[in-house]
Amino acid sequence: MPHTSSQRPALGIMFVLIAGVFWALYIRSSAKVGALVPGASGLAVAMLVGAAFIAPVAGVVPAPQPIWNAAQDPMLLLMIFGTAMFASVIPYSAELMALRNLPQQVFSVLMSMEPAIAAIAGWALLDQETGPIRWVAICLLMTASVGITLTTTKGDSPKQKDDGEDPVPMPLPE
């Protein structure tokens, strides 16, 4: 059933709210994992869980070539590995380190700049069109980022906050 033009704004708002809820859950759960699990062990477990959920889907989704053909092409394996490192492992590791040292409110505003940075990169590198409304939104995001960063006190940092309880690291299986 096609959506009418009057349903599109409500549908868009619904999707924005759903995305916002999951974004908040991601930030809260990542902060908790960062406090409980030392190093990048939590990230490694999360990547394995994600791979376990997506692997069966990759095996049944129609593709030009079966997924197992990738194992026969070393260049393709290198590209898959590079994409995994630069699109997931490195950024998520940096986010985990930032969450350990920044208040969640500051982190969430700084993360909200990702679409703005992508829009600027698309405009500068790919000559993608960015209209005036998008530029206003980008400027507002950057202003909010600077504002929250400047107005958050050092005492708000989870690393410097001392509530008398240190998080106990979760033991890892050997």
KOLNUMAR-971371 format. One record per atom (N, C-alpha, C): residue number from 0; residue in one letter; atom name; x, y, z. Coordinates in steps of 0.1 Angstrom, whole numbers. Each point is the difference from the previous one (the first is absolute). Layout:
BEGIN
 num residuo atomo    px    py    pz
 NUM       A    CA     X     Y     Z
...
This chain:
BEGIN
 num residuo atomo    px    py    pz
   0       M     N     8   -12     0
   0       M    CA    -8    12     0
   0       M     C     9    12     0
   1       P     N    -1     9   -10
   1       P    CA     8    12    -1
   1       P     C    -4    10    11
   2       H     N    10     8     4
   2       H    CA    -2    10    10
   2       H     C    -4    13    -7
   3       T     N   -10     6     6
   3       T    CA    -4    13    -6
   3       T     C     9    11     5
   4       S     N     0    12    -6
   4       S    CA     9    10     4
   4       S     C    -3     5    14
   5       S     N   -12    -1     5
   5       S    CA    -3     4    13
   5       S     C     5   -10    11
   6       Q     N     3   -12    -4
   6       Q    CA     5   -10     9
   6       Q     C    15     0     1
   7       R     N     7     6   -10
   7       R    CA    15     0     0
   7       R     C     6     8    12
   8       P     N    -5    12     3
   8       P    CA     6     6    12
   8       P     C    -1    -8    13
   9       A     N   -12    -5     2
   9       A    CA    -2    -8    12
   9       A     C     9   -13     0
  10       L     N     1    -6   -12
  10       L    CA     9   -12    -1
  10       L     C    15     4     3
  11       G     N     4    11    -6
  11       G    CA    13     5     2
  11       G     C     3     3    15
  12       I     N   -10     7     6
  12       I    CA     2     3    15
  12       I     C     1   -13     8
  13       M     N    -8   -10    -4
  13       M    CA     0   -13     7
  13       M     C    14    -6    -1
  14       F     N     6     0   -13
  14       F    CA    13    -6    -2
  14       F     C    11     8     8
  15       V     N    -1    13     0
  15       V    CA     9     8     8
  15       V     C     0    -3    15
  16       L     N   -12    -2     5
  16       L    CA    -1    -3    14
  16       L     C     5   -14     3
  17       I     N    -3    -9    -9
  17       I    CA     6   -14     2
  17       I     C    15     0    -1
  18       A     N     6     8    -9
  18       A    CA    14     1    -2
  18       A     C     6     6    13
  19       G     N    -7    11     5
  19       G    CA     5     6    12
  19       G     C     1    -9    12
  20       V     N   -11    -8     1
  20       V    CA     0   -10    12
  20       V     C    12    -9    -2
  21       F     N     2    -6   -11
  21       F    CA    10   -10    -2
  21       F     C    14     7     1
  22       W     N     1    13    -4
  22       W    CA    13     7     2
  22       W     C     3     2    14
  23       A     N   -10     4     8
  23       A    CA     2     1    15
  23       A     C     3   -13     6
  24       L     N    -6   -11    -4
  24       L    CA     3   -13     6
  24       L     C    14    -4    -4
  25       Y     N     5     3   -12
  25       Y    CA    13    -3    -4
  25       Y     C    10     8     9
  26       I     N    -2    12     2
  26       I    CA     9     8     8
  26       I     C     0    -4    15
  27       R     N   -11    -3     5
  27       R    CA    -1    -5    14
  27       R     C     7   -13     2
  28       S     N    -3   -10    -9
  28       S    CA     5   -13     1
  28       S     C    15     0    -3
  29       S     N     5     8    -9
  29       S    CA    14     1    -3
  29       S     C     8     6    12
  30       A     N    -6    10     7
  30       A    CA     6     6    11
  30       A     C     1   -11    12
  31       K     N   -10    -8     1
  31       K    CA     0   -10    10
  31       K     C    10   -11    -3
  32       V     N     1    -4   -12
  32       V    CA    10   -10    -4
  32       V     C    14     6     2
  33       G     N     2    12    -4
  33       G    CA    13     7     1
  33       G     C     4     1    15
  34       A     N    -9     1     9
  34       A    CA     3     1    14
  34       A     C     3   -14     6
  35       L     N    -7   -10    -5
  35       L    CA     1   -13     6
  35       L     C    11    -9    -6
  36       V     N     2     1   -13
  36       V    CA     9    -9    -7
  36       V     C    13     8    -4
  37       P     N    11    -5     4
  37       P    CA    13     7    -3
  37       P     C     4    -1   -14
  38       G     N     7    10    -5
  38       G    CA     5     0   -14
  38       G     C   -11    -1   -10
  39       A     N     3    -7   -11
  39       A    CA   -10    -2   -11
  39       A     C    -7   -13     0
  40       S     N     1    -7    12
  40       S    CA    -6   -13     0
  40       S     C   -15     0    -2
  41       G     N    -7    10     5
  41       G    CA   -14     2    -2
  41       G     C    -4     2   -14
  42       L     N     9     8    -7
  42       L    CA    -2     2   -15
  42       L     C     2   -13    -7
  43       A     N    10    -8     3
  43       A    CA     2   -13    -7
  43       A     C   -12    -9     2
  44       V     N    -6    -1    12
  44       V    CA   -11    -8     2
  44       V     C   -12     5    -8
  45       A     N    -2    13     0
  45       A    CA   -11     6    -7
  45       A     C     1    -2   -15
  46       M     N    12     0    -6
  46       M    CA     2    -3   -14
  46       M     C    -3   -14    -3
  47       L     N     4    -9     9
  47       L    CA    -3   -15    -2
  47       L     C   -15    -2     0
  48       V     N    -7     6    10
  48       V    CA   -14    -2     1
  48       V     C    -7     6   -13
  49       G     N     4    12    -5
  49       G    CA    -5     5   -12
  49       G     C     2    -8   -12
  50       A     N    12    -6    -1
  50       A    CA     4    -9   -11
  50       A     C    -9   -12     1
  51       A     N    -2    -5    12
  51       A    CA    -9   -13     1
  51       A     C   -14     3    -4
  52       F     N    -5    12     2
  52       F    CA   -14     3    -4
  52       F     C     0     3   -16
  53       I     N    10     6    -5
  53       I    CA    -1     3   -15
  53       I     C     5   -11    -9
  54       A     N     8    -9     5
  54       A    CA     5   -11    -9
  54       A     C   -11    -8    -6
  55       P     N   -10    -5     8
  55       P    CA   -10    -8    -6
  55       P     C    -8     8   -11
  56       V     N    -2    13     2
  56       V    CA    -7     8   -10
  56       V     C     9     1   -12
  57       A     N    13     2     1
  57       A    CA     9     1   -11
  57       A     C     0   -13    -8
  58       G     N    -3   -11     7
  58       G    CA     0   -13    -7
  58       G     C   -12    -3    -9
  59       V     N   -11     7     4
  59       V    CA   -13    -3    -8
  59       V     C    -4    11    -9
  60       V     N     5    12     2
  60       V    CA    -4    11    -9
  60       V     C     6    -2   -14
  61       P     N    -8     1   -10
  61       P    CA     5    -2   -14
  61       P     C    11    10    -3
  62       A     N    11    -5    -6
  62       A    CA    11     9    -4
  62       A     C     5    -4   -14
  63       P     N     7     8    -7
  63       P    CA     5    -4   -13
  63       P     C     9   -12     1
  64       Q     N     8    -1    11
  64       Q    CA     8   -12     3
  64       Q     C    -2    -5    14
  65       P     N     1   -13     2
  65       P    CA    -2    -5    14
  65       P     C    11     6     9
  66       I     N    -4     2    13
  66       I    CA     9     6     9
  66       I     C    13    -7     2
  67       W     N     0   -14    -2
  67       W    CA    12    -7     2
  67       W     C    10     2   -11
  68       N     N    -4     6   -11
  68       N    CA    10     3   -11
  68       N     C    10    11     5
  69       A     N    -4     7    10
  69       A    CA     9    11     5
  69       A     C    13    -6     5
  70       A     N    -1   -12     6
  70       A    CA    12    -7     6
  70       A     C    10    -3   -11
  71       Q     N    -4    -1   -13
  71       Q    CA     9    -4   -10
  71       Q     C     7    12    -7
  72       D     N    -4    12     4
  72       D    CA     6    12    -6
  72       D     C     8     8    10
  73       P     N    13    -1     1
  73       P    CA     8     7    10
  73       P     C    -2    15     0
  74       M     N    -2     6   -12
  74       M    CA    -2    15    -1
  74       M     C   -13     4     7
  75       L     N   -10    -8    -3
  75       L    CA   -13     2     6
  75       L     C     0    -2    15
  76       L     N     7   -10     5
  76       L    CA     2    -2    15
  76       L     C     7    12     6
  77       L     N    10     6    -7
  77       L    CA     7    11     5
  77       L     C    -9    12     0
  78       M     N    -8     2   -10
  78       M    CA   -10    11     0
  78       M     C   -10    -1    12
  79       I     N    -5   -13     2
  79       I    CA    -9    -2    11
  79       I     C     6     3    13
  80       F     N    12    -4     2
  80       F    CA     8     2    13
  80       F     C     2    15     1
  81       G     N     4     7   -10
  81       G    CA     2    15     1
  81       G     C   -13     7     3
  82       T     N   -11    -4    -6
  82       T    CA   -13     6     3
  82       T     C    -4    -2    14
  83       A     N     2   -12     5
  83       A    CA    -3    -3    14
  83       A     C     8     8     9
  84       M     N    13     2    -2
  84       M    CA     8     8     8
  84       M     C    -3    14     0
  85       F     N    -2     6   -12
  85       F    CA    -2    15    -1
  85       F     C   -14     4     2
  86       A     N   -10    -9    -2
  86       A    CA   -14     4     2
  86       A     C    -5    -4    14
  87       S     N     6   -10     7
  87       S    CA    -5    -5    12
  87       S     C    10     0    12
  88       V     N    10    -7    -1
  88       V    CA     9    -2    11
  88       V     C     7    13     4
  89       I     N     6     7    -9
  89       I    CA     7    12     4
  89       I     C   -10    11     6
  90       P     N   -11     3    -8
  90       P    CA    -9    10     6
  90       P     C    -6    -4    13
  91       Y     N    -5   -13     1
  91       Y    CA    -6    -4    13
  91       Y     C    10     0    11
  92       S     N    13    -3    -2
  92       S    CA    10     0    10
  92       S     C     2    15     5
  93       A     N     0     9   -10
  93       A    CA     2    14     4
  93       A     C   -13     5     8
  94       E     N   -12    -5    -4
  94       E    CA   -12     4     7
  94       E     C     1    -5    15
  95       L     N     4   -13     1
  95       L    CA     1    -6    14
  95       L     C    10     8     8
  96       M     N    11     4    -5
  96       M    CA    10     8     7
  96       M     C    -6    13     4
  97       A     N    -7     7    -9
  97       A    CA    -6    13     3
  97       A     C   -11    -2    10
  98       L     N    -8   -10     0
  98       L    CA   -10    -2    10
  98       L     C     6    -2    14
  99       R     N    12    -6     1
  99       R    CA     6    -1    13
  99       R     C     5    13     5
 100       N     N     2    10    -8
 100       N    CA     6    12     5
 100       N     C    -9    13    -2
 101       L     N   -11    -2    -6
 101       L    CA   -10    11    -2
 101       L     C   -13    -3     7
 102       P     N    -7    11     5
 102       P    CA   -14    -3     4
 102       P     C    -8    -4   -12
 103       Q     N   -10    -8     3
 103       Q    CA    -9    -5   -10
 103       Q     C    -7    11    -8
 104       Q     N    -3    11     7
 104       Q    CA    -7    11    -7
 104       Q     C     9     6   -11
 105       V     N    13     2     4
 105       V    CA     9     6   -10
 105       V     C     3   -10   -11
 106       F     N     1   -13     3
 106       F    CA     3   -10   -10
 106       F     C   -12     0   -10
 107       S     N   -12     0     5
 107       S    CA   -12    -1    -9
 107       S     C    -1    12    -9
 108       V     N     4    12     4
 108       V    CA    -1    12    -9
 108       V     C    12    -1   -10
 109       L     N    11    -4     5
 109       L    CA    11    -1   -10
 109       L     C    -2   -11   -10
 110       M     N    -7   -11     4
 110       M    CA    -4   -10   -10
 110       M     C   -10     4   -10
 111       S     N    -8    10     5
 111       S    CA   -11     5    -9
 111       S     C     6     8   -12
 112       M     N    13     3     1
 112       M    CA     7     7   -10
 112       M     C     4    -9   -12
 113       E     N    -1   -13     2
 113       E    CA     4    -9   -11
 113       E     C    -7     3   -13
 114       P     N   -14     2     0
 114       P    CA    -6     3   -13
 114       P     C     4    13    -6
 115       A     N     3    10     9
 115       A    CA     5    13    -5
 115       A     C    14    -2    -7
 116       I     N     8    -7     6
 116       I    CA    14    -2    -5
 116       I     C    -2    -8   -14
 117       A     N    -9   -10     0
 117       A    CA    -2    -7   -12
 117       A     C    -5     9   -11
 118       A     N    -9     9     3
 118       A    CA    -5     9   -10
 118       A     C    11    10    -5
 119       I     N     8     4     9
 119       I    CA    11     9    -4
 119       I     C    10    -8    -9
 120       A     N     3   -12     4
 120       A    CA     9    -8    -8
 120       A     C    -6    -3   -14
 121       G     N   -13    -3     0
 121       G    CA    -7    -3   -13
 121       G     C     1    12    -9
 122       W     N    -2    12     6
 122       W    CA     0    12    -8
 122       W     C    14     3    -5
 123       A     N    10    -1     9
 123       A    CA    14     4    -4
 123       A     C     7   -11    -9
 124       L     N    -3   -12     3
 124       L    CA     7   -11    -7
 124       L     C    -7    -6   -12
 125       L     N   -13     0     1
 125       L    CA    -8    -7   -10
 125       L     C    -9    10    -8
 126       D     N     0    13     3
 126       D    CA    -8    10    -6
 126       D     C   -14    -3     1
 127       Q     N    -5    -5    12
 127       Q    CA   -14    -2     2
 127       Q     C    -6    13     4
 128       E     N   -13     1    -5
 128       E    CA    -7    12     3
 128       E     C    -5     1    15
 129       T     N     3    11     6
 129       T    CA    -5     2    14
 129       T     C    -7    13     0
 130       G     N   -13     0     2
 130       G    CA    -8    11     0
 130       G     C     1     9    12
 131       P     N    -6    12     0
 131       P    CA     1     9    11
 131       P     C    -6    -5    13
 132       I     N   -11    -8     0
 132       I    CA    -5    -5    12
 132       I     C     9    -9     7
 133       R     N     7    -9    -8
 133       R    CA    10    -9     5
 133       R     C    12     8     6
 134       W     N     4    11    -6
 134       W    CA    11     8     5
 134       W     C    -4     6    13
 135       V     N   -12     5     1
 135       V    CA    -5     5    13
 135       V     C     0   -11    11
 136       A     N    -5   -12    -4
 136       A    CA     0   -11    10
 136       A     C    15    -3     4
 137       I     N     9    -1    -9
 137       I    CA    14    -2     3
 137       I     C     5    10     9
 138       C     N    -2    13    -2
 138       C    CA     4    10     9
 138       C     C    -6    -1    14
 139       L     N   -12    -3     1
 139       L    CA    -7    -2    13
 139       L     C     6   -12     7
 140       L     N     3   -11    -7
 140       L    CA     7   -11     7
 140       L     C    13     4     5
 141       M     N     8     7    -8
 141       M    CA    13     4     4
 141       M     C     0    10    12
 142       T     N   -10     9     0
 142       T    CA    -2     9    11
 142       T     C    -4    -7    13
 143       A     N    -8   -10    -1
 143       A    CA    -4    -8    11
 143       A     C    12    -8     5
 144       S     N     8    -5    -9
 144       S    CA    12    -8     4
 144       S     C     9     9     8
 145       V     N     3    12    -5
 145       V    CA     9     9     6
 145       V     C    -6     4    14
 146       G     N   -12     3     0
 146       G    CA    -7     5    12
 146       G     C     0   -11    11
 147       I     N    -3   -12    -3
 147       I    CA     0   -10    10
 147       I     C    14    -4     5
 148       T     N     9     1    -9
 148       T    CA    14    -3     4
 148       T     C     6    11     9
 149       L     N    -3    13    -3
 149       L    CA     5    11     8
 149       L     C    -7     1    14
 150       T     N   -13    -4     0
 150       T    CA    -8     2    13
 150       T     C     1   -12     9
 151       T     N     5   -11    -4
 151       T    CA     1   -12     8
 151       T     C    13     1     9
 152       T     N    -2    -1    13
 152       T    CA    12     1     8
 152       T     C     8   -13     1
 153       K     N    12     2     4
 153       K    CA     9   -12     0
 153       K     C    -6   -10    10
 154       G     N    -6     4    11
 154       G    CA    -6    -9    10
 154       G     C   -11    -9    -6
 155       D     N    -5     3   -11
 155       D    CA   -11    -8    -6
 155       D     C     6   -12    -7
 156       S     N    13    -1    -2
 156       S    CA     6   -11    -7
 156       S     C    -1   -13     9
 157       P     N    -4   -11    -7
 157       P    CA    -1   -12     8
 157       P     C    13    -5     6
 158       K     N    11     4    -6
 158       K    CA    13    -5     4
 158       K     C     4     8    13
 159       Q     N    -4    12     2
 159       Q    CA     4     8    11
 159       Q     C   -11     0    11
 160       K     N   -12    -5    -3
 160       K    CA   -10     0    10
 160       K     C     3   -12    10
 161       D     N    -1     4    13
 161       D    CA     3   -11    10
 161       D     C   -12    -1     9
 162       D     N    -8   -10    -3
 162       D    CA   -11    -3     9
 162       D     C     2   -10    10
 163       G     N    13    -4     2
 163       G    CA     4   -10    10
 163       G     C    -1   -14    -5
 164       E     N    -5    -2   -12
 164       E    CA    -1   -14    -5
 164       E     C     7    -1   -13
 165       D     N    10    -8     0
 165       D    CA     7    -3   -13
 165       D     C    -7   -11    -7
 166       P     N    -2     1   -13
 166       P    CA    -7   -11    -7
 166       P     C    10   -12     0
 167       V     N    -6   -12     2
 167       V    CA     8   -12     1
 167       V     C     1    -6   -15
 168       P     N    12    -1    -5
 168       P    CA     1    -6   -13
 168       P     C    -6   -14    -1
 169       M     N    -7    -2   -11
 169       M    CA    -6   -13    -3
 169       M     C    11   -10    -3
 170       P     N     1   -12     6
 170       P    CA    10    -9    -3
 170       P     C    -2    -6   -14
 171       L     N    10    -2    -8
 171       L    CA    -1    -5   -13
 171       L     C     4   -15     0
 172       P     N    -7    -8    -9
 172       P    CA     3   -14     0
 172       P     C    14    -2    -5
 173       E     N     6   -10     5
 173       E    CA    14    -3    -4
 173       E     C     1   -11   -10
